[in-house]
Structures are given as C-alpha cells and as structure tokens.
Amino acid sequence: MNNSTSPDNSGGSDGGGGSSDALNWVALVVSLVALVGTLAQVLQQYIASAAGYSNCGESVMGKWHESKKRIFRPTELRFEVQFETPVIFVCPATNKNGPVRNQPIHFIDGTSESLRKTRALLPKEEEAQRQTLQEGRVHTADNERASWVTLLSQLQSMEKESQEWQQQHYKNNPPQPFPPADFRSHTLAVALQAKKRSWDTMPADVRKPYATTTICHLLEIAAMMGIYWKEFDRSGDRYRAEGNGYMLTGTNVPELGLLFSFQICGKSKFRENRVIPVDEVKELCCGFVSTLFQDDSRDRRRIEFPNEDPKDLSFLQLGSLREIAETMVLIECNTDTANYFRSDDTKHGHLFPVPFELLGMLGKTLHIRNSAFRMLPNPTPYHWDKNFFNLRRLVKEYWKKIHDSEADLPPTDQVLQLENDAKDLLAALDADKRSKTPGNSLPLLNKLHDILDGCDAFLKAADRDLVRMVVREHFQEVLKLINDKSGPGVDADSRSTQSGGYQQRRAEHFDELTAASPEERQEAFMDLYFFKVLRKVRERAVMSYRRRQTTRYAPSVRSRAVSVDSVREATDETMSTPASATPSRPISPGPSPTYLGTQDGAQSTVPLLHVQPPDRATQPLAGMDRTVSLESQASAIWCTLVLRMLCWLLLHDFNKKDVQIPKSELLGSRQPVYIA
C-alpha cells in the first residue's frame, strides 16, 4: 500500500510546487512594478525639486532658454535650476568695460551678428515665433513672454531701421565729402552682458526671469526709444512712460525692488525722430545741459556729483522751475529775474519759453556731422511747440536787422561775419526747400553746424566775464519786458495810426507778439530784440563789466560813505556832459583818491582798502576808446548769441509731448532696477 500511494504523494507534491512557483512569479512582478513605481515617484520628486524649470521655456525667454540647465546638489538631494539673463546698460560704442566681470560685451546695433550674440530676433521674426509656439492665439492675449525679450527685439529694430533710413537719406542728398556717420561714431549705445542666475534666488512674487539694469540706464533707454515720462512718483513708487507706440510701467516688488514692464501698444518709428546717439543725452534726461564752455580736454562722461550745485557755466540745470531759478542765479541775474520762475503769476515765454533761448545760446552742439538725426530729450518743464513761430522766418528777420543801419551796430569783423553767416544760412534754407529731404537735408544741417562752430570759437575767445554780463543782462531785460504789465501803451497805438499800419512802426512790447499775425510775428520779435533789448543789454553789460574790472579800492566795512566808483562816475559825467544832455554810454573813471570825500567837503579819516589785482595795477585805463571797444564787443557777443540760439534750435529738435519731470538726483545713479 505504501508503494501504491507513493506516486500519488509525489504527484501531489509536484502539483503544489507549480502553483507556488506561479504565485512567486506573480509576487515578483508585482514587486517589480511597485519598485518601478516607487523609483519613478522618487525620480519625479527629484526632478520636481528643480523649481522654475518650466518657467524658463522658449515661450518665456525666447532664445535665452537655451541657457537653462539643472544642476544636482548631492548634499541637498535636489536639483537647482540655473539660467542666464541679460544685464543691460548704456555706454559708448567703443566701451570695453562692463558691470559683469570676465564676460564679453555685446552691443545692440541691428546686425545679424548682434542678433546672434544677444540671442534676439527682429520684431517680425519674434512675432512669427510667438505664433508658432502659442498655436496662433491672439496677440493681445499673449502674456507669457518676458517683456525684456521684447525690449531687446525693439532695440535691435531701432538700430536697424534708423541706420537704413539714414543710408537712404544720405543717398537722397547731394554727394558729401565724408561718408555718413556709422554706429562706431555713437557715444550712446545699448549693450548687454549675460549673467548666470539661479531660480533659488527668485522672489516669491516673480514668476518669470528678469533682466537687470540701473535707473539711470533705464531713463536713457526710454529716451532713446522715444518714450516720455507721464508719471514719475518716487515716494509712491508709481512710474509710467508712453510714446512711439510703447509703454513702460514700474512698481515696487517686495524682496526685489523696482520692477518695470515693457509693452507694445502701437506702431513705432525710428527715422527722423531718432534721438541723437551722443553721451550728453544722459544729462538731458535728468534736466542737465552741457554748455559750449565745457572743458573737453578731460574724460568727462557725466557730472561727478549731480547733487552739488554747478559752480560755473559748464553745466546748466533746467529740469524744474526751481532749478531754472537757481541757474539764473548762477549767471548772476538779480533776484527779481530768479523770482519770475518761483512765482505762479509770472510769464516765462514770448514766442517760445525763455529757457529754450538759454539752451540755444549756451547749449553744446550735439548734432553729429553727416548725420540726419536731430531729436533730443527735453531738459525743461516746458512744451516745445513750433506751431506759434517760425524759426526760418526768424533767421530772415535777423539778417534784415543786423544788415539794417538803424540797428546801430559797429562794423566789427565779427558783426560782418555774422551778417555773411546769416545770408549764407538763408541760401541754405532756400535750397533745403527744393531738396528731396526738405527740412532735414545734410547741406543745411552741416551749414548750421559750421555756423555754430564759428560762434563757439568767438565766444570762447571773448572775455568770459563780458559774455556772462551780456547773457545776464539779456535775460534780465527779456523777462522784465515779458512781465511788464504796462502794455504797449497809448503812444504805440497812436504811432501805428499815424504811420499807416503795424508794419510801419517798430514793436515796443512783447504783448504785441500775441496780437500780431503769423506773417508779422517774427518781424516784431526781432524789432524788440535789436531796437530795445540790445541797447539796454549793451549799456548795462558794459557798465557792469567796467565796474567789476576797474574798481581799484573798496571802502572799509565800517564806512558808510558811497563807493569810489559812484563818486567818480558822477564827477566825470558832471564835468564832461552838458546839463541838458544824457550820456549815451558810461565814462571811464579817473584816478581814485586815497580818501573818500564826505558830503560837507571834509576829508574822511577812513582809509580805503586796495583790492586791485596785481596784473591790472600797471595797466592804465583807456578812457573813452576803451568804452567804445567794450560796447563793440558787447554788441558782437549779443548778436553772436542770438544767431547761435536760432541755429541751435534749427539743428536740434524736441518732441512736443516731451516735458521734463524733476529727477536731477538720478543722473548717474546706479540704483538697480529690473525688467520683468
């Protein structure tokens, strides 16, 4: 029986073993599936630790997404996301130093090489890529792209379009002796450097990689693109600028700082409206103006200490009414003239605001030769509206007045040169009308540049004190006449009736400019300047200059006697002028006494302090000849300043919508700001 049952037991044993093996295999498979799932879950957790990787995609960063990568941190058992974003700054096209060490500088110049190095696309290519990545969705609903990627694209378009326009403009003009200005001649260019960043350092409220710049460079880039500030509230952190189809808004982001967003809201154009690419634009953006008296021998790219008040005529501050008042004090105007800009009840303009006249008389020539770009940021708080006057007609009236014998101008070499320059300029203006590029022809622009260079050479060679006196007296007289509330008066109306009309008499008051027709307005303006302003300026400037240069002695601080100058001038005028005559010019003082005389004829016992400079102690005064020479110089300086003002305003231009919002303290500021 045992032998008969053995096979059954053996068979049972074999059947149970097969079932167990099947169960083992099933358990193994289930375990492997669970292991794979666990490994996948662990791997997914590690990969998910690379926070921000999906935020650095091509739809967000464009070609800059190629720089993103995951770096495993063994000590932390996680992945870190690293990527590159640009550090944008403004510098000359020849600059070799950047804010990021050991990184190459890539300039934005619109070329294919620049597009490759800056990883940017032109606007059409950028739009095509956006539609491809976003499956043709509506553009206005697309907000995935970082705004700095769009900014780089528009900057490349600015350079490419403006240079193509200038090349075409150059071909439409007569052949020039020199080729057109190229990108290497620009002292104001946008550049960038790549900087590695980690998503670990991104603030919680920022979901896209940002570009970095500084507040001063952002102001300069906005000006270059034709974007004008509408709101600049630093205390409330509200910033908004618009213009040329763009919008720039900014606000403060916790844990980061000022974050700006760049948006396209219309069509843009970079042709004749392109800002002149010169370094001085940085100063104009903050209300500073470099003058013709600036020392160019040293490497000066900006004011070293913008918070300090200017000490000379190298710079002017025109960014606000308060700063304009301080500038009037800088050129030694009296308190009444400065107070005109501190009061809300006074006028500051005739045909155009007076600060533009100061800008034209003393501002540095910023136009680049053989370049057709004329636009500049407006450094003043006033609108530049050319609808109310005509600069070309003003040049014509200037030539008529300086050619008029009744203007009582001395026939000096400089006056004759100015007359010839005005005549040549009128011929250039007439030829400009018949050119293929009216209003912007290269012969006209170069002619204006030549005249400005000649005026600058004369003013720099002239006595700086006398130039300052003429400038001071000019603006004192002009602002006084503008705010004179007496009006033209009855005599002016009677002269108009007796002479048979407005054109037969000379204007006597600035109020007449508003009532004059557009054809007569420019003539009335130059009448006032040559037959009223010039005579007052010449007389007072010479008198002030003589008093400053010929004062030999000063009374003691404890003496209440009148000064030597007043006593001597009164004595000389009494002895040399009849009682019924009024002296037309001041008389040079004679030798000064050692002691002052008192009113009762007794000799004062208070000695006078000798303050004459040593180099003038041995130079005798030239008497009447010296006075005539000073009057001739003052007349020539005034005429030079007026012609320079007209030429400067013809050569440069401002957008009518652009006005300066006070921000002078931001000139050269390296406060970091970010572009979303």
RATA-V112209 format. One record per residue. RES is the residue in one small letter. PSI is psi in degrees with one decimal (NA if undefined). D_LAST is the distance of its C-alpha to the last C-alpha in Angstrom with 1 decimal. Layout:
BEGIN
RES	PSI	D_LAST
RES	PSI	D_LAST
END
This chain:
BEGIN
m	-33.8	93.7
n	-38.9	91.4
n	-30.7	91.3
s	-24.6	90.8
t	-10.6	87.8
s	-44.3	86.0
p	-35.8	84.5
d	-42.3	83.1
n	-37.9	81.5
s	-42.2	80.1
g	-36.9	78.7
g	-38.2	77.1
s	-40.1	75.5
d	-39.9	74.1
g	-39.9	72.7
g	-34.0	70.9
g	-37.0	69.3
g	-38.5	67.8
s	-37.6	66.2
s	-39.7	64.8
d	-40.1	63.3
a	-41.7	61.6
l	-37.5	60.2
n	-42.8	59.0
w	-40.9	57.3
v	-41.7	55.5
a	-38.0	54.5
l	-43.4	53.2
v	-44.5	51.1
v	-40.0	49.7
s	-42.1	48.9
l	-41.6	47.3
v	-43.2	45.2
a	-38.8	44.2
l	-44.8	43.5
v	-42.6	41.3
g	-40.0	39.5
t	-43.9	39.1
l	-40.7	37.9
a	-40.3	35.4
q	-41.6	34.2
v	-44.3	34.0
l	-40.7	32.2
q	-36.1	29.8
q	-39.5	29.2
y	-44.0	28.5
i	-38.7	26.1
a	-18.6	24.4
s	-14.1	23.9
a	72.2	21.3
a	138.4	18.5
g	-3.4	15.2
y	-40.3	17.0
s	-18.6	16.6
n	-2.5	12.8
c	30.4	12.9
g	175.9	15.0
e	-32.1	15.5
s	-18.1	14.3
v	-46.6	10.7
m	-0.5	10.9
g	-138.1	13.8
k	-14.6	16.3
w	-11.7	14.3
h	-19.7	15.3
e	-16.4	18.7
s	-7.4	17.9
k	146.8	17.5
k	158.5	20.7
r	134.0	22.5
i	120.7	24.4
f	132.5	27.3
r	98.1	28.1
p	-37.2	31.9
t	-20.5	32.2
e	-4.5	29.7
l	49.6	30.7
r	168.8	27.2
f	142.7	24.6
e	136.5	21.5
v	123.7	18.5
q	148.4	17.5
f	174.3	15.2
e	138.9	14.1
t	159.4	11.0
p	146.9	11.7
v	112.0	12.6
i	135.4	12.8
f	169.7	15.8
v	134.4	18.6
c	172.1	22.2
p	156.4	25.5
a	-11.4	26.0
t	6.3	28.6
n	142.5	26.5
k	1.8	27.0
n	134.0	25.2
g	172.2	21.6
p	-21.9	19.7
v	120.7	19.8
r	146.0	23.5
n	30.2	25.2
q	136.8	22.5
p	150.8	23.2
i	128.7	21.6
h	120.5	20.6
f	145.9	20.9
i	104.1	19.5
d	6.0	22.8
g	-2.1	22.7
t	164.5	25.3
s	-34.7	25.4
e	-40.9	25.4
s	-37.7	22.3
l	-40.0	20.6
r	-43.9	21.9
k	-33.2	21.0
t	-0.1	17.4
r	41.4	17.2
a	164.1	16.2
l	153.7	18.1
l	158.3	19.4
p	-40.3	18.3
k	-42.5	21.5
e	-37.8	21.1
e	-42.2	17.4
e	-39.3	18.6
a	-40.5	21.6
q	-39.3	19.7
r	-43.4	17.5
q	-34.6	20.8
t	-44.3	22.5
l	-28.0	20.0
q	16.4	19.8
e	42.1	23.6
g	24.4	23.5
r	163.4	21.8
v	136.6	21.2
h	-38.9	18.3
t	-16.6	17.5
a	0.0	17.1
d	118.2	14.7
n	16.7	11.3
e	-33.6	11.0
r	135.9	9.4
a	136.4	5.9
s	-25.0	5.6
w	-25.0	6.3
v	-42.1	9.3
t	-37.5	10.5
l	-45.1	10.3
l	-39.6	12.5
s	-42.6	14.7
q	-33.1	15.3
l	-40.1	16.1
q	-40.7	18.5
s	-37.6	20.0
m	-47.9	20.5
e	-43.5	22.6
k	-48.4	24.5
e	-42.3	25.4
s	-38.1	26.4
q	-36.3	28.5
e	-40.2	30.2
w	-40.6	31.0
q	-37.9	32.5
q	-43.2	34.6
q	-38.8	36.0
h	-39.0	36.5
y	-38.2	38.4
k	-29.4	40.7
n	-3.6	41.5
n	162.2	42.9
p	155.0	46.2
p	133.2	46.2
q	151.3	44.8
p	-17.6	46.2
f	151.2	42.8
p	164.1	40.0
p	154.6	36.7
a	135.0	34.1
d	-174.1	31.8
f	-30.8	28.4
r	-20.1	30.2
s	-4.7	31.4
h	129.9	28.0
t	8.2	27.4
l	105.4	23.8
a	153.9	21.6
v	131.5	18.0
a	166.2	18.0
l	159.6	15.9
q	144.3	16.9
a	138.7	16.0
k	131.4	15.6
k	138.0	16.4
r	161.8	14.6
s	141.4	15.8
w	-16.5	14.5
d	-28.0	17.0
t	2.8	15.1
m	134.0	12.0
p	155.5	12.2
a	-29.6	13.7
d	-3.8	11.4
v	122.3	8.3
r	-0.4	9.1
k	149.0	6.9
p	143.1	7.0
y	153.4	4.8
a	160.9	6.8
t	142.1	9.1
t	-166.6	11.3
t	164.5	13.7
i	-37.4	14.3
c	-39.3	17.3
h	-33.3	15.7
l	-40.1	13.0
l	-40.6	16.1
e	-40.6	17.9
i	-41.3	15.5
a	-42.1	15.4
a	-40.4	19.2
m	-33.7	19.6
m	2.3	18.0
g	28.6	20.1
i	126.0	17.6
y	137.6	19.5
w	129.7	18.6
k	-30.3	20.1
e	130.3	19.1
f	76.8	18.5
d	100.2	19.5
r	-30.3	19.0
s	-35.0	21.3
g	0.8	19.6
d	49.4	16.0
r	121.3	15.7
y	131.7	14.3
r	130.6	14.7
a	143.8	15.6
e	158.8	17.2
g	148.1	19.4
n	32.2	20.3
g	11.8	18.7
y	161.8	15.1
m	136.8	13.3
l	119.4	10.9
t	149.5	10.3
g	152.4	9.6
t	169.0	10.9
n	130.7	11.9
v	127.1	10.9
p	144.3	14.0
e	5.3	14.5
l	-63.5	11.4
g	-149.8	11.7
l	123.5	10.0
l	122.4	6.4
f	150.8	6.0
s	130.4	5.3
f	131.0	7.7
q	150.7	10.5
i	124.9	13.9
c	6.7	16.7
g	-167.2	19.8
k	143.9	21.6
s	159.4	21.0
k	134.9	23.8
f	79.1	24.2
r	-112.1	27.9
e	-15.3	30.0
n	3.2	27.1
r	133.8	25.3
v	138.6	25.0
i	123.7	27.5
p	71.5	25.8
v	154.0	27.6
d	-28.5	26.6
e	-13.6	28.0
v	-31.4	25.2
k	-38.5	23.3
e	-39.9	26.1
l	-33.3	26.3
c	-25.1	22.7
c	13.5	24.0
g	7.8	27.5
f	148.8	29.4
v	122.7	31.9
s	138.2	33.6
t	172.8	37.3
l	-17.2	40.0
f	7.7	41.6
q	141.9	38.7
d	110.8	40.0
d	1.9	38.5
s	-21.4	40.6
r	157.5	38.1
d	94.8	34.6
r	111.9	32.6
r	-15.4	29.1
r	167.5	28.2
i	130.7	30.0
e	-41.4	30.5
f	85.2	30.6
p	-20.6	29.0
n	-15.1	30.1
e	150.6	33.7
d	140.2	35.8
p	143.6	36.8
k	-11.7	40.4
d	-168.8	41.4
l	16.7	40.7
s	-31.5	38.2
f	150.1	35.3
l	144.5	35.1
q	118.9	32.8
l	17.3	32.3
g	-19.2	29.1
s	168.6	30.8
l	-37.7	34.4
r	-41.6	35.0
e	-34.3	33.9
i	-40.2	36.1
a	-40.5	39.0
e	-33.3	38.5
t	-37.3	38.6
m	-35.7	41.8
v	-35.9	43.2
l	-38.7	42.1
i	14.6	44.3
e	31.3	47.0
c	160.2	47.2
n	172.6	49.2
t	-34.7	47.8
d	-40.6	48.5
t	-42.0	46.2
a	-36.2	43.4
n	-19.6	44.0
y	-31.5	43.5
f	-2.1	39.8
r	-6.7	39.9
s	147.9	41.7
d	-6.3	40.5
d	11.6	43.9
t	163.0	44.1
k	148.1	43.2
h	14.2	41.2
g	159.6	41.8
h	-95.8	44.6
l	-29.3	43.5
f	164.3	40.0
p	140.3	38.6
v	-35.7	40.4
p	-30.3	37.4
f	-30.7	36.9
e	-42.4	40.5
l	-39.5	39.9
l	-41.5	36.9
g	-32.7	39.1
m	-37.7	42.0
l	-12.7	40.3
g	144.7	36.9
k	142.1	36.4
t	119.0	36.6
l	-6.9	33.2
h	141.7	34.1
i	128.6	34.3
r	144.2	37.6
n	29.0	37.9
s	145.2	34.5
a	4.0	34.0
f	132.8	30.7
r	-10.6	31.6
m	144.0	28.6
l	154.2	27.4
p	142.5	25.1
n	116.8	27.4
p	2.6	28.2
t	160.6	30.3
p	15.1	29.8
y	150.4	32.1
h	141.4	31.6
w	95.9	33.1
d	111.5	35.1
k	9.6	37.7
n	-16.0	39.4
f	4.0	41.9
f	169.1	43.3
n	110.7	43.9
l	-32.5	43.4
r	-39.7	45.7
r	-31.8	48.5
l	-38.2	48.0
v	-41.1	48.6
k	-43.3	51.8
e	-33.1	53.0
y	-44.9	52.3
w	-38.0	54.5
k	-42.3	57.2
k	-39.8	57.2
i	-19.5	57.2
h	-12.7	60.0
d	130.5	61.9
s	-24.3	64.9
e	-10.8	64.6
a	-11.2	61.4
d	49.0	63.5
l	135.6	61.4
p	139.2	63.1
p	58.3	63.4
t	167.6	61.6
d	-39.3	60.1
q	-40.9	56.5
v	-42.7	57.4
l	-37.4	59.0
q	-40.4	56.0
l	-38.0	53.7
e	-43.1	56.0
n	-39.0	55.9
d	-42.4	52.1
a	-38.2	51.8
k	-44.0	54.3
d	-35.8	52.5
l	-38.3	49.2
l	-39.5	50.8
a	-39.6	52.0
a	-37.7	48.5
l	-38.1	47.1
d	-40.7	49.9
a	-31.0	49.2
d	-34.9	45.5
k	-32.1	46.4
r	1.7	48.2
s	171.7	45.6
k	-15.7	43.3
t	67.6	40.3
p	138.1	41.6
g	-11.5	39.9
n	25.2	38.0
s	146.6	40.7
l	-39.9	40.6
p	-38.5	44.2
l	-45.9	43.4
l	-41.2	40.2
n	-33.2	42.1
k	-44.2	45.1
l	-40.4	43.0
h	-40.6	41.6
d	-43.8	45.1
i	-41.5	46.4
l	-39.2	43.6
d	-39.9	44.5
g	-41.7	48.1
c	-40.7	47.4
d	-41.7	45.3
a	-40.2	48.1
f	-45.2	50.6
l	-35.3	48.6
k	-32.7	47.8
a	-20.3	51.5
a	167.5	52.7
d	120.5	53.4
r	-36.2	50.0
d	-40.6	51.7
l	-38.7	53.2
v	-43.2	50.0
r	-40.7	48.4
m	-43.2	51.4
v	-44.0	51.2
v	-44.9	47.4
r	-51.8	48.1
e	-32.0	51.1
h	-49.4	49.5
f	-29.8	46.6
q	-44.7	49.0
e	-42.6	51.3
v	-48.4	48.7
l	-31.8	47.0
k	-43.8	50.4
l	-36.7	51.6
i	-38.8	48.5
n	9.6	49.0
d	116.4	52.8
k	0.2	53.7
s	-25.1	57.3
g	179.7	56.3
p	-31.3	58.3
g	169.0	61.5
v	-35.0	64.7
d	-38.7	65.9
a	-39.4	63.0
d	-39.4	63.9
s	-37.6	67.5
r	-36.0	66.9
s	-40.6	64.9
t	-42.1	67.8
q	-32.0	70.4
s	-3.7	68.6
g	28.9	68.0
g	169.1	64.2
y	-38.4	60.9
q	-16.0	60.9
q	1.6	64.2
r	165.5	62.9
r	144.4	60.2
a	144.7	57.3
e	-10.4	57.8
h	148.7	54.7
f	-20.9	51.0
d	-23.2	51.4
e	-20.6	53.3
l	-36.8	50.2
t	-28.1	48.7
a	-16.4	52.0
a	152.5	52.6
s	160.9	51.9
p	-30.1	49.2
e	-27.4	51.9
e	-11.0	53.4
r	-44.6	50.4
q	-37.3	49.8
e	-42.5	53.5
a	-37.1	53.7
f	-47.9	50.8
m	-28.9	52.5
d	-47.6	55.8
l	-40.7	54.3
y	-45.4	52.8
f	-32.7	55.8
f	-3.4	58.7
k	-53.4	57.3
v	-46.7	54.3
l	-44.1	55.5
r	-40.9	58.9
k	-44.3	57.6
v	-45.3	54.9
r	-46.5	57.5
e	-47.7	60.1
r	-35.3	57.8
a	-42.4	55.9
v	-42.3	59.1
m	-45.3	60.6
s	-39.4	57.7
y	-42.6	57.5
r	-40.1	61.3
r	-37.4	61.2
r	-38.5	58.5
q	-23.6	60.1
t	3.5	63.8
t	118.4	63.8
r	-35.8	66.2
y	152.9	66.9
a	138.8	65.2
p	160.5	67.1
s	152.7	67.0
v	-19.2	64.4
r	-7.1	67.4
s	136.8	69.1
r	8.8	68.8
a	158.0	70.4
v	161.4	68.7
s	162.1	67.1
v	-41.9	69.0
d	-45.4	67.0
s	-39.1	67.7
v	-45.8	71.4
r	-39.9	71.8
e	-41.6	70.0
a	-40.8	72.1
t	-46.1	75.3
d	-41.7	74.5
e	-35.3	73.6
t	-38.9	76.8
m	-31.1	79.0
s	-8.6	77.5
t	130.6	76.7
p	157.4	79.3
a	-30.8	79.0
s	-5.5	78.3
a	150.8	75.6
t	125.2	71.9
p	132.8	70.6
s	-19.0	68.0
r	153.1	66.3
p	149.5	66.5
i	140.3	69.3
s	141.6	68.8
p	152.0	70.2
g	-167.7	73.3
p	138.4	74.1
s	140.3	72.9
p	168.4	75.6
t	-31.6	75.5
y	152.7	75.7
l	142.4	74.5
g	141.6	77.2
t	176.2	77.3
q	-29.8	78.1
d	8.9	81.8
g	-10.5	82.3
a	151.5	82.5
q	131.6	80.7
s	143.7	77.7
t	5.9	77.9
v	114.0	74.1
p	161.4	73.2
l	144.3	70.2
l	126.5	67.5
h	115.0	67.2
v	12.8	63.5
q	135.0	63.9
p	148.9	61.9
p	-35.2	64.2
d	-14.1	63.3
r	-6.0	64.4
a	-31.6	67.6
t	4.2	69.7
q	112.1	68.4
p	151.5	70.6
l	151.1	69.1
a	5.1	69.8
g	-137.8	70.9
m	-36.5	70.6
d	-40.5	69.6
r	-39.1	66.6
t	-43.8	65.6
v	-40.6	65.9
s	-42.0	63.8
l	-40.2	61.0
e	-40.0	61.1
s	-42.6	60.8
q	-44.2	57.9
a	-40.9	56.2
s	-44.4	56.7
a	-39.3	55.4
i	-44.1	52.2
w	-46.8	51.6
c	-36.8	52.1
t	-43.1	49.8
l	-40.2	47.0
v	-45.5	47.4
l	-38.9	47.4
r	-39.0	44.4
m	-43.9	42.5
l	-43.0	43.3
c	-39.3	42.4
w	-42.7	39.2
l	-24.9	38.0
l	-33.6	39.2
l	-27.6	37.4
h	159.5	34.0
d	160.0	32.3
f	150.5	29.6
n	137.3	27.8
k	-28.6	29.7
k	-6.4	26.6
d	123.4	25.2
v	154.5	26.3
q	128.1	25.5
i	128.1	24.0
p	121.5	25.3
k	38.4	23.0
s	-27.4	25.5
e	-9.3	24.8
l	0.0	21.3
l	120.0	23.1
g	9.9	22.4
s	135.0	20.3
r	26.8	18.5
q	122.0	16.5
p	138.2	13.3
v	162.1	9.9
y	149.0	6.4
i	120.1	3.8
a	NA	0.0
END
